[in-house]
Amino acid sequence: MTTIKKFKVSFTAVFIIIYITAVFCGCSEDSAHNGSLSKSAVNFIDDDGIEINLDKPAERIISLYSAHTENLYYLGVGNKVIGRYKTCTYPPEAAFVEKFDYNGDPENIIAANPDLVIIRPFIRKKAPEYVKTIENAGIKVVSLYPDKFDKFDDYINKLAYLTGTEERAKKLLSKFHSEIENIKAVTSKISEKETIFFEATETNIRTVTADSMAGLAIEYAGGINIAKEAVPMEKGSSIGEFGEEKVLMNADKIDVYVSQRGSMNSGASKQGISERAGFDTIKAIKNGRFFTINEKLISSPTFRYTKGVKEIARFLYPKEMNDISEYENDNLATRRSFANILFKYKNIPVFVPKSSSYYETEHKGHTFGLFEDIKWYDEDFDSIESIVERGYIESIKENGKEYFYPDNNITRDELAQALFVMGEFSSKNTDLYIEDAYKSKYPNIIYILVENNILELKNFKFEPDSYVSNNDIIKALKSF
């Protein structure tokens, strides 16, 4: 009897030791089956059905898919990305990382000595020998691609396991879904829903399937997809057949026409669309509600997808999605608040460079994403970049670098320049006298705006260097 009691005590003690060890190692039955990062191992099945085992998080990563690269930067491990696919240009600093191409020589990757190469199933199918050569060199290759929206979380979590960023991934995913829910909360209250046609490719006027990321974005944005019954071109494809005939049959029902731009489609222009036979009868085209959107925002599995959903919602419901009430005050306007007011009031689309060779070209004005004081993770990055790109606010270059100076106040001179660029004004050739016009950087612009009753004088003075309030800006915008 005594022996049995001792055995029970010993067994209990061993069990407790094993349990405590498992807790401190981060091990559990759930993690063993679903894949997770502990202090000792990473284990999961990738999207090519291959079991992945790593002793520790990767430190030198080459990503051969732009979405992987982008998400790795969001996860905070951009400094570990030593190589990227040639088309990856976001975030901006990724565009300056060494380029690799799965159509090239795999020895280039082997020479870079990565401890992890991340691909997608398409690459293994298209270039099997390329991938095999890398694997034979002892380099771990992991294939990931979420072909459906509901697989996005799992995909991000696997990237997190590979890089030791699980906690960050958890926070990012929570924010990701919250942002989508916030957009849905606004658009769900709109009683009269807008109908949209989303052109995925100009060739044969194809659209997107309802269950694709772009198709779901229309749903999340509160739109009615005129092509929701579109049939996939092939099994698993996000591109659906629709055609010119069906578009024209629904010409009087399409409130908003959106054309996707990117590798799949060069993107039609408003003029190009209206020049198509019969397309000038489409309600959206007649009402000037034609928009383009970069496929990286709407069809790529990245955290920027929420921006794409918001863009669609802004196209559909500009009034509800561009609330500027927080700026209706007499506070002195900063360059940051100025950019946000202009962006929302004019419903400016988010700017994204169209070409992967963007950074290989010298730009006379501002170069997207290269401000020293406004980085891609700034909450107002999109509004600031989009406004500067349109020339409404000038960047400031000092010692070969670009600055935005978001906290600087806006002068009447700067306001005048922005208003002139965004409007269509002509001189009325009056005998107007402005005593201090010579102090302005844009004297001719001042005369034209005052003549057109957009801005006012004070005792024959314009006072170009005086600061304006947020309300001053809004008042000026409402005057034309």
C-alpha positions in Angstrom: 0.0 0.0 0.0 2.8 2.4 0.9 4.6 1.5 -2.4 1.5 2.4 -4.4 1.2 5.8 -2.6 4.8 6.6 -3.4 4.3 5.7 -7.0 1.3 8.0 -7.2 3.2 10.9 -5.7 6.1 10.2 -8.1 3.8 10.0 -11.1 2.1 13.3 -10.1 5.4 15.0 -9.7 6.6 13.9 -13.1 3.3 15.0 -14.7 3.6 18.5 -13.2 7.2 18.8 -14.4 6.2 17.8 -17.9 3.3 20.2 -17.9 5.4 23.1 -16.6 8.0 22.4 -19.2 5.4 22.3 -21.9 4.0 25.7 -20.8 7.4 27.4 -20.7 8.4 25.9 -24.0 5.2 27.3 -25.6 4.2 23.8 -26.6 0.6 22.5 -26.6 -1.5 20.0 -28.4 -3.0 22.8 -30.4 0.3 24.3 -31.5 1.7 20.9 -32.4 -1.2 20.2 -34.8 -1.7 23.8 -36.2 1.8 25.0 -36.5 3.4 27.6 -34.2 6.6 29.2 -33.2 8.2 28.0 -29.9 11.7 28.7 -28.7 12.9 25.6 -30.5 10.9 24.9 -33.7 8.5 26.0 -36.4 6.3 23.4 -37.9 3.4 23.5 -40.4 2.3 22.4 -43.8 2.8 24.9 -46.6 0.5 25.5 -49.6 2.4 23.0 -51.7 1.7 20.3 -49.1 5.2 20.2 -47.8 6.0 19.9 -44.1 8.0 22.9 -42.9 10.4 22.5 -40.0 12.7 25.3 -38.8 14.8 25.3 -35.6 14.4 29.1 -35.2 12.9 32.1 -37.0 14.5 33.1 -40.3 17.1 35.9 -40.3 17.9 36.2 -44.0 14.8 36.1 -46.2 14.3 36.3 -49.9 10.7 36.8 -51.0 9.7 36.0 -54.5 6.2 37.4 -54.3 5.4 41.1 -53.7 2.6 40.3 -51.2 5.0 38.3 -49.1 7.5 41.1 -49.1 4.9 43.7 -48.2 3.5 41.7 -45.3 6.9 40.9 -43.9 7.5 44.7 -43.6 4.1 45.1 -41.9 5.2 42.3 -39.5 8.3 44.4 -38.6 10.9 42.2 -40.2 11.7 44.3 -43.3 15.3 44.5 -42.1 15.5 40.7 -42.5 14.4 40.8 -46.2 17.6 40.6 -48.2 15.9 40.0 -51.5 12.6 40.6 -53.3 10.9 39.8 -56.6 11.5 42.4 -59.3 7.9 43.8 -59.2 7.8 44.6 -55.5 7.8 48.4 -54.8 5.9 48.6 -51.6 6.7 49.7 -49.0 9.0 52.2 -50.7 12.2 51.0 -49.0 11.5 47.5 -50.4 12.1 48.8 -53.9 15.8 49.3 -53.0 16.4 45.8 -51.8 18.2 43.5 -54.2 16.0 42.0 -56.9 15.6 38.3 -57.8 13.7 36.7 -60.6 12.5 33.1 -60.7 12.9 33.2 -64.5 16.6 33.8 -63.9 19.5 31.9 -62.5 18.9 30.2 -59.1 22.6 30.5 -58.4 22.0 34.2 -57.7 19.8 33.3 -54.8 22.2 30.6 -53.5 25.1 33.1 -53.6 23.0 35.5 -51.4 23.0 32.9 -48.7 19.5 33.2 -47.4 18.1 30.9 -44.7 14.6 31.1 -46.2 13.1 31.7 -49.6 9.3 32.3 -49.7 7.5 31.6 -52.9 3.9 30.8 -53.9 2.5 27.6 -55.6 2.5 29.3 -59.0 6.3 29.6 -58.9 6.9 26.0 -58.1 4.6 25.0 -61.0 6.1 27.5 -63.5 9.8 27.1 -62.5 10.2 23.7 -60.8 13.9 23.3 -61.6 14.6 26.8 -60.3 13.0 25.9 -56.9 14.6 22.4 -56.8 18.1 23.8 -57.4 17.6 26.2 -54.4 16.4 23.4 -52.2 19.2 21.1 -53.2 21.6 23.8 -52.0 20.2 23.3 -48.5 18.0 26.5 -48.5 14.6 26.2 -47.0 11.8 27.1 -49.5 8.3 27.8 -48.2 5.3 28.2 -50.5 2.3 30.3 -49.3 -0.7 31.8 -51.0 -4.2 32.5 -49.6 -6.4 31.9 -52.6 -9.5 33.0 -50.6 -10.1 35.8 -48.2 -10.9 33.5 -45.3 -7.4 32.0 -45.6 -5.7 35.4 -45.1 -5.4 35.0 -41.3 -3.8 31.6 -41.6 -1.4 32.9 -44.2 -0.3 35.8 -42.0 0.1 33.5 -39.0 2.4 31.2 -41.0 4.6 34.2 -42.0 4.6 35.1 -38.3 5.7 31.6 -37.3 8.6 31.9 -39.8 9.7 35.2 -38.5 8.9 35.0 -34.8 6.3 37.8 -34.9 3.2 36.1 -33.7 2.2 38.8 -31.2 2.5 41.5 -33.9 0.5 39.4 -36.3 -2.2 39.0 -33.8 -2.5 42.8 -33.3 -2.3 43.5 -37.1 -5.0 41.0 -37.9 -7.3 42.4 -35.2 -6.8 45.9 -36.6 -7.3 44.6 -40.2 -10.7 43.1 -39.4 -11.7 46.1 -37.3 -11.1 48.4 -40.1 -13.3 46.4 -42.5 -16.0 46.3 -39.9 -15.8 50.0 -39.4 -16.3 50.6 -43.1 -19.2 48.2 -43.1 -20.7 50.0 -40.1 -20.8 53.3 -42.1 -22.1 51.9 -45.4 -24.7 49.6 -43.8 -26.6 52.7 -42.7 -27.0 53.9 -46.3 -30.5 53.2 -47.5 -30.0 53.7 -51.2 -27.2 51.4 -52.3 -25.1 52.2 -55.4 -24.5 49.7 -58.1 -21.0 49.1 -59.4 -19.3 47.4 -62.3 -15.7 46.3 -61.7 -13.6 45.9 -64.8 -10.8 43.5 -64.1 -9.4 43.3 -67.7 -10.1 45.5 -70.7 -9.8 42.3 -72.8 -13.3 41.0 -73.3 -14.5 43.3 -70.5 -13.9 40.7 -67.8 -14.8 41.3 -64.1 -14.1 39.7 -60.8 -15.9 36.8 -59.1 -18.1 37.6 -56.1 -16.0 35.5 -53.8 -12.6 37.0 -54.9 -10.9 39.6 -52.7 -12.0 42.4 -55.1 -15.6 41.0 -55.2 -15.8 40.8 -51.4 -14.5 44.4 -51.3 -17.5 45.5 -53.2 -19.7 43.7 -50.7 -17.8 45.1 -47.7 -18.0 48.6 -49.1 -21.8 48.4 -49.3 -22.1 48.2 -53.1 -24.3 46.2 -55.3 -22.2 44.2 -57.7 -23.9 44.2 -61.1 -21.8 41.2 -62.1 -22.1 39.1 -58.9 -23.1 36.1 -61.0 -20.0 36.2 -63.2 -18.6 32.7 -63.8 -14.8 32.1 -63.2 -12.7 31.8 -66.4 -11.4 28.6 -64.9 -11.5 26.7 -61.7 -10.0 28.7 -58.8 -9.8 31.9 -60.9 -10.8 35.3 -59.4 -11.5 36.6 -62.9 -15.0 36.2 -64.2 -16.5 36.4 -67.7 -19.0 39.2 -68.3 -18.5 41.0 -71.6 -19.4 44.2 -73.4 -22.9 43.1 -74.2 -23.9 42.6 -70.6 -22.4 45.8 -69.6 -24.4 47.8 -72.1 -27.6 45.8 -71.2 -27.1 47.3 -67.7 -26.0 50.7 -68.8 -28.7 52.6 -67.0 -28.2 50.6 -63.7 -24.4 51.1 -63.3 -23.9 54.0 -60.8 -20.1 53.6 -60.5 -17.6 52.1 -63.0 -14.3 51.0 -61.7 -11.3 49.8 -63.8 -8.5 47.8 -62.1 -4.9 48.7 -63.0 -1.9 46.5 -62.7 -0.2 43.4 -64.2 -3.6 41.9 -65.2 -4.9 45.1 -66.8 -3.3 48.3 -68.0 -6.5 50.0 -66.9 -8.8 52.0 -69.1 -9.0 55.8 -68.9 -12.3 57.7 -68.6 -11.8 58.9 -72.2 -10.9 55.4 -73.4 -14.0 54.0 -71.8 -16.3 56.7 -73.3 -14.8 56.1 -76.7 -15.9 52.4 -76.7 -19.0 52.0 -78.9 -22.1 52.6 -76.8 -20.2 53.1 -73.5 -21.1 56.7 -73.4 -24.7 55.6 -72.6 -23.5 54.0 -69.3 -25.0 56.0 -66.4 -21.7 56.1 -64.5 -19.8 57.4 -67.5 -22.4 60.1 -68.2 -22.3 61.2 -64.6 -18.5 61.3 -64.4 -18.3 58.5 -61.8 -15.5 56.5 -63.3 -12.6 55.5 -61.2 -9.4 53.4 -61.4 -7.9 51.4 -58.6 -4.5 49.7 -58.4 -4.8 45.9 -58.1 -2.2 46.0 -55.3 -4.9 47.6 -53.1 -7.8 45.4 -54.0 -6.7 42.0 -55.3 -3.4 41.3 -53.5 -3.5 39.5 -50.1 -1.9 42.2 -48.0 -2.8 44.4 -45.1 -3.4 47.2 -47.6 -6.5 45.4 -48.7 -8.4 47.5 -46.1 -7.4 50.6 -48.0 -8.8 49.0 -51.2 -12.1 48.4 -49.5 -12.2 51.9 -48.2 -11.4 53.2 -51.7 -14.4 51.4 -53.2 -16.6 52.8 -50.4 -15.3 56.3 -51.2 -16.1 55.8 -54.9 -19.6 54.7 -54.0 -20.4 57.0 -51.1 -18.1 60.0 -51.1 -20.2 62.1 -48.7 -20.4 59.4 -46.0 -16.8 58.2 -46.4 -15.1 61.7 -46.5 -16.3 63.3 -43.3 -14.3 66.4 -42.6 -16.3 67.6 -39.5 -13.2 67.1 -37.3 -11.5 69.9 -39.3 -14.4 72.4 -39.0 -12.7 74.7 -36.6 -10.6 77.8 -36.4 -7.3 76.1 -35.5 -4.4 77.1 -37.7 -4.1 74.6 -40.5 -1.0 72.5 -40.7 0.3 70.9 -43.8 -1.0 67.6 -42.5 -4.5 68.8 -41.8 -4.5 70.7 -45.2 -3.6 67.4 -47.0 -6.4 65.6 -45.2 -9.0 68.2 -45.9 -8.1 68.4 -49.6 -8.0 64.6 -49.9 -11.4 64.1 -48.4 -13.2 67.2 -49.7 -12.1 66.5 -53.3 -12.5 62.7 -52.9 -9.0 62.2 -54.3 -8.1 58.6 -55.1 -5.2 57.0 -53.3 -2.1 57.3 -55.4 -0.1 54.1 -56.1 2.8 54.0 -58.6 1.6 52.2 -61.7 4.8 50.6 -62.8 7.3 48.3 -61.0 10.0 50.4 -62.6 8.8 53.6 -60.9 12.0 53.9 -58.8 14.2 53.3 -61.8 13.1 56.5 -63.3 14.2 60.0 -62.1 11.4 62.2 -61.1 11.6 66.0 -61.4 9.2 66.6 -58.6 8.4 64.4 -55.6 9.2 60.7 -55.5 6.5 58.6 -53.9 7.3 57.4 -50.4 10.7 59.1 -50.1 9.8 61.8 -47.5 12.2 61.8 -44.6 9.5 62.8 -42.2 6.4 60.9 -43.5 6.9 57.1 -43.7 4.6 54.5 -45.3 3.3 53.5 -41.8 2.1 57.1 -41.0 -1.7 57.2 -40.6 -1.9 60.0 -43.1 0.6 58.6 -45.6 -2.0 58.1 -48.4 -3.6 61.4 -48.2 -0.3 63.3 -48.0 1.3 61.3 -50.9 -1.8 61.6 -53.1 -2.1 65.4 -52.6 1.6 66.0 -53.2 1.5 63.8 -56.3 -1.2 66.0 -57.7 0.8 69.1 -57.1 -1.6 70.6 -54.6 1.2 70.9 -52.0 4.9 71.0 -52.9 7.5 68.9 -51.3 10.5 70.6 -49.8 14.0 69.5 -50.9 17.0 70.1 -48.7 20.5 68.7 -49.2 19.2 66.1 -51.7 16.4 64.9 -49.5 12.7 65.4 -49.5 10.6 66.7 -46.5 7.0 67.4 -46.0 7.1 69.2 -42.6 3.6 68.0 -41.6 3.4 70.4 -38.6 4.2 73.6 -40.5 1.3 76.0 -40.8 -0.3 76.8 -44.2 0.0 80.3 -45.6 -2.5 82.1 -47.8 0.1 81.8 -50.6 0.1 78.0 -50.3 -3.6 77.9 -50.2 -3.9 80.0 -53.3 -1.5 77.7 -55.2 -3.5 74.6 -54.3 -6.8 76.1 -55.2 -5.5 77.3 -58.5 -4.1 73.9 -59.4 -7.3 72.0 -58.6 -9.7 74.5 -60.3 -10.2 76.0 -63.7 -9.9 79.7 -63.5 -9.2 82.5 -66.0 -8.3 86.1 -65.6 -11.1 88.6 -65.9 -8.7 91.4 -66.9 -10.0 93.8 -64.2 -8.1 96.8 -62.8 -7.7 95.0 -59.5 -5.1 96.5 -57.2 -3.3 94.3 -54.7 -0.8 96.3 -52.6 1.4 93.4 -51.5 1.1 91.1 -54.5 4.8 91.4 -55.0 5.4 89.5 -51.8 3.7 86.4 -53.2 5.4 83.5 -54.8 2.5 83.3 -57.2 1.3 86.9 -57.8 -0.6 86.0 -61.0 -2.5 83.3 -59.2 -3.5 85.7 -56.5 -5.0 88.1 -59.0 -7.0 85.4 -60.7 -8.4 83.9 -57.5 -9.4 87.3 -56.1 -11.0 88.2 -59.4 -13.0 85.0 -59.3 -14.1 85.7 -55.7 -12.4 82.6 -54.4 -10.1 84.5 -52.0 -10.6 88.0 -50.5 -8.4 91.0 -49.9 -8.1 93.0 -46.6 -7.7 96.7 -47.2 -6.2 96.0 -50.7 -3.8 93.5 -49.2 -3.6 89.7 -49.7 -1.2 89.0 -46.9 0.4 86.0 -48.6 2.5 85.0 -45.6 -0.3 85.0 -43.0 -1.5 81.7 -41.8 -5.0 80.2 -42.5 -7.3 78.2 -40.4 -8.9 74.9 -41.2 -12.2 76.7 -41.7 -10.6 79.2 -44.1 -9.6 76.2 -46.3 -13.0 74.7 -46.2 -14.7 78.0 -47.0 -12.4 78.5 -50.0 -13.1 75.0 -51.3 -16.9 75.6 -51.0 -16.6 78.7 -53.1 -16.1 76.8 -56.4 
